[in-house]
Amino acid sequence: MAASKEKAKKEKKEAKEAERAAAPLKAMPKVKQDKNAPPSRAERAALLAARINKAFDGKGAVLFADQTSNTFALRRPTGIMDLDLAIGGGFPAGGLSQIIGEDNSGKTYLANRTMAVVQQIYQDETAIGLCMTESKFDKEFAKKKCALNIALSDFEISLLDQGRVEKGQPPHTDQERAWLKYQQGTFQEACFQTAEQVLEACVQMVEENIYQIVLVDSFGALLTAAEAESDDGLEGRHYGGASGVLTQFMHRLHSALNLPDKYGRPNTTTVLGINQYRENLKASGKYDNPLQIAGGRALKHGKLVDVLLRKGAKIWNGEKKEYQVGKELAWSIIKGKAGCHDGGAGEYRFYYGEHGYGFGVDVYHNLLMTGVRLGVIEKSGAWYGFQNQAICQGQDNAAAGFIQYPQLVEPIRQAIYAKMGLSFITKENF
């Protein structure tokens, strides 16, 4: 009897100790705070942010990590699969990217193609700003060759009518004129005399956070005010003038891209520049680069993505090589930030119009080769297939097969993105 009482007493004691151990933290005795102890780092950081924000009211802000955001997950695709993979899904929003290369290497076409893909995504919400320094924007080329739905002016249509009449053809019908005037979204072109004026307009376009793309064509053709106002004409030499203007431009551009707009939204403008190679007159040894890019080091350091285009082999009509129907264009990433890196390289086919589906890049052949390289598209002998469904026999036939089976294109694209682990969006919801 005594043993059972002793056992019950022991069990009761153990239960009380277990209950005490499981008690919530609030039941624990409070530690007395030292009133003379300095505030924590978080409290001091909050006080500093409040003081700075009050001093610079309306001109900036100090934000904590959960209040800031970059826009690099938002991309502007080119539609060329392996190039988009190399640059993380497309040109990043909220920064400057550049297309550089030799003459006749497809720089303008790639820029127009990127804008056309953006237009397909945003439809009537498309807004594109054009800052032209090299020449006026070729709307007829962009519309007829690059699938960019931009309206031609009455003067341009009248010139096209005149050309048709001179060839003995009838002028455009009302239906054709309606297509030439058809446009999706908004396009605005900034045309000024000097570099300072053009780049100031570009900065203001970026600050408003209206446009998906602001195109600068080109940085290499900028005319500075010093050159425009010089009395010594073409005999004068103004070395480094454009580089100094571009240095100021980069300072202003970075400020505009970093600050939110007047509605508190992050800036999602993609600034896309075109640039050319120049002869490097200072190159003397065999290790010196004979070519250089205009714009100085400020432009070089301020870019997120730099795509270099070069001309490759010619594409002939057949084995007899009677005439050229296209060319291969090689691309490489010589600078990569915002989710991509430099060193990526590849090539794509470009046709002049004699190909089965017209002028431009053979995006289907590029998609096929990228899918085969990554194992998304199965290749068995000469046959190509996707998810146990045969596409066609032969490389060219399989690429053309995407025209017959367009429903395969998007699933293959998504499978390639999943294979590469890419996660990006092409349209924001605010």
Wavefront OBJ file of the C-alpha trace (Angstrom):
o trace
v 0.000 0.000 0.000
v 2.813 2.358 0.922
v 4.603 1.437 -2.321
v 1.571 2.338 -4.434
v 1.229 5.716 -2.665
v 4.901 6.399 -3.272
v 4.504 5.532 -6.972
v 1.424 7.789 -7.365
v 3.254 10.644 -5.664
v 6.232 10.198 -8.012
v 4.008 10.159 -11.135
v 2.221 13.328 -9.956
v 5.554 15.070 -9.471
v 6.753 14.052 -12.945
v 3.485 15.304 -14.494
v 3.925 18.721 -12.847
v 7.503 18.963 -14.108
v 6.381 18.050 -17.662
v 3.594 20.649 -17.497
v 6.046 23.293 -16.304
v 8.454 22.448 -19.151
v 5.677 22.711 -21.757
v 4.430 26.089 -20.503
v 4.370 28.887 -23.170
v 7.175 31.425 -23.358
v 4.955 34.239 -22.086
v 4.767 32.442 -18.774
v 8.526 32.675 -18.402
v 9.845 35.404 -16.141
v 10.532 38.682 -17.958
v 14.072 39.877 -18.312
v 14.445 43.424 -17.080
v 15.455 45.738 -19.935
v 18.384 48.056 -19.468
v 17.114 51.570 -20.178
v 20.632 52.760 -20.991
v 21.228 50.028 -23.641
v 21.584 51.339 -27.233
v 18.756 50.609 -29.708
v 19.083 47.614 -32.011
v 20.456 47.870 -35.551
v 16.963 47.453 -36.997
v 15.610 50.335 -34.905
v 18.526 52.575 -35.840
v 18.068 51.701 -39.541
v 14.358 52.593 -39.352
v 15.160 55.950 -37.700
v 17.792 56.742 -40.344
v 15.404 55.858 -43.203
v 12.717 58.114 -41.733
v 15.189 60.978 -41.360
v 16.507 60.666 -44.938
v 13.048 60.292 -46.442
v 11.914 63.442 -44.663
v 14.949 65.388 -45.876
v 14.507 64.251 -49.492
v 10.732 64.267 -49.615
v 9.539 63.586 -53.161
v 13.045 63.129 -54.579
v 13.774 59.578 -53.514
v 13.405 57.198 -50.638
v 15.274 54.720 -48.480
v 13.335 51.470 -48.633
v 13.728 48.137 -46.907
v 14.264 44.922 -48.837
v 10.595 43.909 -48.779
v 9.657 47.320 -50.217
v 12.039 47.345 -53.192
v 11.807 45.339 -56.394
v 13.709 44.918 -59.619
v 11.966 44.234 -62.904
v 14.372 41.724 -64.425
v 11.853 38.872 -64.294
v 9.956 40.808 -66.993
v 11.540 40.116 -70.404
v 11.124 41.301 -73.979
v 11.679 38.172 -76.141
v 13.149 38.249 -79.629
v 11.286 35.103 -80.701
v 14.586 33.412 -81.641
v 14.720 30.496 -79.221
v 18.429 29.933 -78.572
v 19.109 33.676 -78.356
v 16.268 34.129 -75.858
v 17.650 31.252 -73.785
v 21.085 32.876 -73.702
v 19.746 36.214 -72.450
v 17.384 34.753 -69.854
v 14.145 34.860 -71.840
v 14.603 38.180 -73.632
v 15.953 41.664 -73.104
v 15.334 42.610 -69.435
v 12.913 45.341 -68.453
v 14.209 48.217 -66.375
v 17.602 48.540 -68.033
v 19.626 49.265 -71.150
v 20.474 46.520 -73.640
v 22.331 46.920 -76.896
v 22.538 45.239 -80.289
v 25.903 45.801 -81.945
v 27.567 44.402 -85.008
v 28.913 44.802 -88.486
v 27.067 46.411 -91.349
v 24.353 44.226 -92.886
v 24.350 41.873 -89.898
v 20.644 42.267 -89.062
v 20.765 44.747 -86.149
v 17.707 46.738 -87.215
v 15.782 43.592 -88.094
v 16.427 42.092 -84.643
v 15.271 45.318 -82.952
v 12.125 45.423 -85.116
v 11.462 41.768 -84.455
v 11.694 42.309 -80.693
v 9.198 45.169 -80.930
v 6.890 42.984 -83.053
v 6.931 40.227 -80.390
v 6.147 42.837 -77.712
v 3.258 44.014 -79.876
v 1.927 40.453 -80.151
v 1.982 40.211 -76.344
v 0.491 43.613 -75.450
v -1.784 44.099 -78.484
v -3.522 47.493 -78.230
v -1.697 48.264 -74.957
v 1.615 48.440 -76.834
v 3.568 51.680 -76.421
v 6.941 52.094 -78.137
v 9.184 55.156 -78.258
v 11.625 55.635 -81.133
v 14.644 57.911 -80.716
v 16.177 58.135 -84.172
v 19.610 59.621 -84.790
v 20.846 57.664 -87.799
v 17.850 57.966 -90.123
v 14.088 58.098 -90.038
v 12.372 54.922 -88.880
v 11.634 52.704 -91.897
v 7.988 51.935 -91.251
v 7.425 50.198 -94.577
v 10.267 47.734 -93.869
v 9.042 47.204 -90.308
v 5.477 46.582 -91.441
v 6.020 44.465 -94.555
v 9.150 42.557 -93.533
v 9.146 42.456 -89.715
v 5.399 42.008 -88.977
v 5.263 45.221 -86.932
v 1.780 46.732 -87.133
v 2.643 50.410 -87.450
v 0.669 52.976 -89.446
v 2.145 54.518 -92.584
v 1.498 58.203 -93.182
v -0.573 59.514 -96.112
v 2.639 60.813 -97.710
v 4.274 57.374 -97.524
v 1.203 55.707 -99.023
v 1.095 58.290 -101.823
v 4.740 57.504 -102.671
v 3.926 53.798 -102.778
v 0.952 54.559 -105.055
v 3.179 56.625 -107.329
v 5.671 53.781 -107.598
v 2.934 51.322 -108.513
v 1.504 53.635 -111.168
v 4.939 54.161 -112.712
v 5.273 50.379 -113.021
v 1.916 50.188 -114.769
v 0.107 48.804 -111.728
v -3.094 50.200 -110.185
v -2.832 52.229 -106.955
v -3.672 50.638 -103.621
v -7.269 49.650 -103.072
v -9.215 50.919 -100.082
v -8.657 47.595 -98.347
v -4.891 47.762 -98.936
v -4.762 51.371 -97.726
v -6.652 50.348 -94.576
v -3.992 47.687 -93.909
v -1.202 50.205 -94.462
v -2.889 52.539 -91.933
v -3.576 49.751 -89.425
v -1.695 49.993 -86.152
v -1.739 48.288 -82.774
v -0.890 50.459 -79.795
v 1.087 53.703 -79.757
v 4.300 54.626 -81.569
v 6.085 57.930 -81.060
v 9.252 58.993 -82.869
v 11.650 61.600 -81.452
v 13.602 63.412 -84.181
v 16.002 66.179 -83.163
v 19.206 67.671 -84.493
v 21.636 67.132 -81.647
v 22.526 64.223 -79.396
v 21.670 66.213 -76.289
v 18.097 66.781 -77.491
v 17.509 63.183 -78.595
v 18.886 61.685 -75.400
v 16.942 64.176 -73.244
v 13.750 63.041 -74.996
v 14.771 59.413 -74.368
v 15.274 60.059 -70.631
v 11.875 61.735 -70.346
v 10.233 58.805 -72.145
v 11.834 56.442 -69.631
v 10.864 58.592 -66.640
v 7.175 58.461 -67.583
v 7.207 54.628 -67.473
v 4.747 54.420 -70.371
v 6.644 52.445 -72.994
v 7.563 48.783 -73.068
v 10.526 49.590 -75.349
v 12.385 52.802 -76.074
v 14.636 52.271 -79.101
v 17.747 54.408 -79.703
v 18.959 54.006 -83.297
v 21.816 54.540 -83.096
v 24.406 55.559 -80.493
v 27.105 55.654 -83.147
v 25.359 58.382 -85.195
v 24.940 61.000 -82.457
v 25.702 64.593 -83.473
v 26.732 66.680 -80.484
v 25.819 70.342 -80.115
v 29.523 71.254 -80.305
v 29.776 69.606 -83.715
v 26.484 71.111 -84.944
v 27.445 74.651 -83.907
v 31.077 74.467 -84.997
v 32.216 77.027 -87.587
v 35.014 74.893 -88.987
v 32.631 72.515 -90.772
v 33.867 69.064 -91.659
v 37.464 70.140 -91.239
v 37.155 70.365 -87.473
v 37.882 67.486 -85.158
v 35.794 66.885 -82.040
v 37.229 63.822 -80.345
v 35.274 62.267 -77.503
v 32.328 64.659 -77.797
v 29.648 61.965 -78.033
v 31.286 59.983 -75.214
v 30.908 62.919 -72.832
v 27.245 63.350 -73.755
v 26.608 59.621 -73.328
v 28.252 59.715 -69.895
v 25.696 62.319 -68.789
v 22.943 60.343 -70.484
v 23.860 57.176 -68.566
v 23.767 59.093 -65.264
v 20.281 60.404 -66.023
v 19.071 57.077 -67.420
v 20.123 55.067 -64.380
v 18.391 57.547 -62.100
v 15.190 57.343 -64.164
v 15.216 53.537 -64.184
v 15.981 53.158 -60.476
v 13.247 55.462 -59.178
v 9.566 54.444 -59.197
v 7.143 56.445 -61.309
v 4.652 58.965 -59.919
v 2.219 56.141 -59.151
v 4.809 54.271 -57.076
v 5.320 51.492 -59.639
v 8.798 50.215 -60.572
v 10.084 51.304 -63.959
v 9.591 48.546 -66.535
v 10.975 50.304 -69.617
v 13.408 48.346 -71.775
v 15.867 50.736 -73.395
v 17.174 49.045 -76.531
v 20.115 50.616 -78.341
v 21.722 49.899 -81.702
v 25.416 50.518 -82.253
v 28.017 49.850 -84.920
v 31.639 48.905 -84.982
v 34.232 51.533 -85.847
v 37.796 51.063 -87.003
v 40.219 51.281 -84.101
v 42.909 53.599 -85.443
v 45.088 53.016 -82.382
v 45.282 49.268 -82.936
v 48.881 48.469 -83.787
v 49.760 44.967 -82.617
v 48.204 41.663 -83.543
v 46.596 41.431 -80.088
v 44.832 44.798 -80.411
v 41.189 44.708 -81.430
v 40.912 46.369 -84.870
v 37.289 47.261 -84.156
v 35.773 49.369 -81.395
v 32.279 50.413 -80.339
v 31.259 54.066 -80.321
v 30.083 55.622 -77.086
v 32.968 55.354 -74.655
v 33.242 53.362 -71.458
v 30.175 54.861 -69.751
v 27.911 53.180 -72.292
v 29.966 50.007 -72.106
v 29.594 49.674 -68.339
v 25.971 50.790 -68.149
v 24.435 48.032 -70.280
v 22.759 44.899 -68.958
v 22.968 42.816 -72.141
v 25.185 43.230 -75.182
v 24.384 41.120 -78.254
v 27.026 41.050 -81.000
v 25.927 40.075 -84.522
v 28.251 38.918 -87.306
v 27.695 37.762 -90.864
v 28.245 34.068 -91.543
v 28.045 31.718 -94.498
v 25.834 32.345 -97.511
v 22.764 30.165 -98.127
v 22.242 29.157 -101.757
v 19.145 27.966 -103.572
v 20.469 24.432 -104.032
v 23.454 22.299 -104.854
v 24.148 24.237 -108.068
v 24.347 27.500 -106.086
v 22.760 29.586 -108.823
v 21.743 32.441 -106.543
v 21.809 33.351 -102.864
v 18.572 33.016 -100.915
v 19.836 33.887 -97.442
v 22.706 33.939 -95.006
v 23.689 32.677 -91.605
v 24.042 35.239 -88.834
v 26.173 34.462 -85.809
v 25.394 36.019 -82.437
v 27.321 36.116 -79.178
v 26.723 37.636 -75.751
v 29.661 39.866 -74.899
v 28.088 41.253 -71.740
v 25.402 39.698 -69.590
v 23.767 40.804 -66.342
v 20.286 40.579 -64.840
v 19.977 36.803 -64.946
v 22.251 35.994 -67.896
v 25.988 35.877 -68.458
v 28.434 36.551 -71.242
v 29.921 33.848 -73.416
v 26.758 32.472 -74.995
v 26.913 32.054 -78.767
v 24.919 30.604 -81.629
v 23.627 31.274 -85.108
v 20.394 31.420 -87.030
v 19.327 31.410 -90.656
v 18.111 34.579 -92.334
v 16.263 34.430 -95.667
v 15.607 37.152 -98.224
v 12.129 35.983 -99.211
v 12.621 32.983 -101.492
v 12.206 30.627 -98.559
v 8.944 28.773 -98.048
v 7.487 31.296 -95.585
v 9.103 34.513 -96.685
v 11.551 37.090 -95.451
v 13.362 36.943 -92.120
v 14.766 34.566 -89.530
v 13.948 30.880 -89.814
v 12.584 30.651 -86.266
v 11.260 27.126 -86.826
v 14.646 25.709 -87.806
v 16.142 27.475 -84.790
v 13.454 26.014 -82.524
v 14.034 22.529 -83.960
v 17.810 22.606 -83.496
v 17.517 24.020 -79.968
v 14.988 21.347 -79.021
v 17.207 18.568 -80.387
v 20.263 19.940 -78.580
v 18.416 19.983 -75.248
v 16.723 16.624 -75.750
v 13.207 18.067 -75.845
v 12.724 16.990 -79.466
v 13.513 13.338 -80.149
v 15.672 12.466 -83.138
v 15.645 8.916 -84.456
v 17.623 8.580 -87.653
v 16.213 11.199 -89.988
v 12.909 11.429 -88.090
v 12.071 14.157 -85.578
v 9.335 13.918 -82.994
v 7.946 15.461 -79.824
v 6.383 13.446 -76.999
v 6.105 10.317 -79.157
v 4.457 12.262 -81.985
v 6.385 12.307 -85.263
v 6.849 15.706 -86.865
v 8.620 15.023 -90.167
v 11.546 13.251 -91.783
v 14.574 15.368 -92.593
v 15.808 18.539 -90.915
v 14.327 21.071 -93.329
v 11.048 19.168 -93.611
v 10.736 18.959 -89.829
v 11.329 22.705 -89.487
v 8.709 23.387 -92.163
v 6.439 20.899 -90.384
v 5.818 23.455 -87.648
v 3.847 25.423 -90.245
v 1.568 22.418 -90.724
v 1.386 21.721 -86.969
v 1.467 25.166 -85.290
v -0.106 23.685 -82.166
v 3.258 22.042 -81.389
v 5.252 25.283 -81.239
v 4.143 26.628 -77.871
v 4.351 23.281 -75.986
v 7.893 22.810 -77.323
v 8.821 26.327 -76.238
v 7.488 25.746 -72.743
v 9.238 22.374 -72.519
v 12.547 24.021 -73.492
v 12.079 26.768 -70.898
v 11.301 24.152 -68.236
v 14.348 22.129 -69.250
v 16.573 25.205 -68.838
v 14.898 26.194 -65.552
v 13.908 29.621 -66.877
v 11.172 31.453 -65.013
v 10.185 34.789 -66.501
v 7.094 36.676 -67.639
v 6.458 38.714 -70.758
v 3.666 40.984 -69.493
v 3.103 42.595 -66.125
v -0.406 42.757 -64.561
v -0.397 46.286 -63.191
l 1 2 3 4 5 6 7 8 9 10 11 12 13 14 15 16 17 18 19 20 21 22 23 24 25 26 27 28 29 30 31 32 33 34 35 36 37 38 39 40 41 42 43 44 45 46 47 48 49 50 51 52 53 54 55 56 57 58 59 60 61 62 63 64 65 66 67 68 69 70 71 72 73 74 75 76 77 78 79 80 81 82 83 84 85 86 87 88 89 90 91 92 93 94 95 96 97 98 99 100 101 102 103 104 105 106 107 108 109 110 111 112 113 114 115 116 117 118 119 120 121 122 123 124 125 126 127 128 129 130 131 132 133 134 135 136 137 138 139 140 141 142 143 144 145 146 147 148 149 150 151 152 153 154 155 156 157 158 159 160 161 162 163 164 165 166 167 168 169 170 171 172 173 174 175 176 177 178 179 180 181 182 183 184 185 186 187 188 189 190 191 192 193 194 195 196 197 198 199 200 201 202 203 204 205 206 207 208 209 210 211 212 213 214 215 216 217 218 219 220 221 222 223 224 225 226 227 228 229 230 231 232 233 234 235 236 237 238 239 240 241 242 243 244 245 246 247 248 249 250 251 252 253 254 255 256 257 258 259 260 261 262 263 264 265 266 267 268 269 270 271 272 273 274 275 276 277 278 279 280 281 282 283 284 285 286 287 288 289 290 291 292 293 294 295 296 297 298 299 300 301 302 303 304 305 306 307 308 309 310 311 312 313 314 315 316 317 318 319 320 321 322 323 324 325 326 327 328 329 330 331 332 333 334 335 336 337 338 339 340 341 342 343 344 345 346 347 348 349 350 351 352 353 354 355 356 357 358 359 360 361 362 363 364 365 366 367 368 369 370 371 372 373 374 375 376 377 378 379 380 381 382 383 384 385 386 387 388 389 390 391 392 393 394 395 396 397 398 399 400 401 402 403 404 405 406 407 408 409 410 411 412 413 414 415 416 417 418 419 420 421 422 423 424 425 426 427 428 429 430
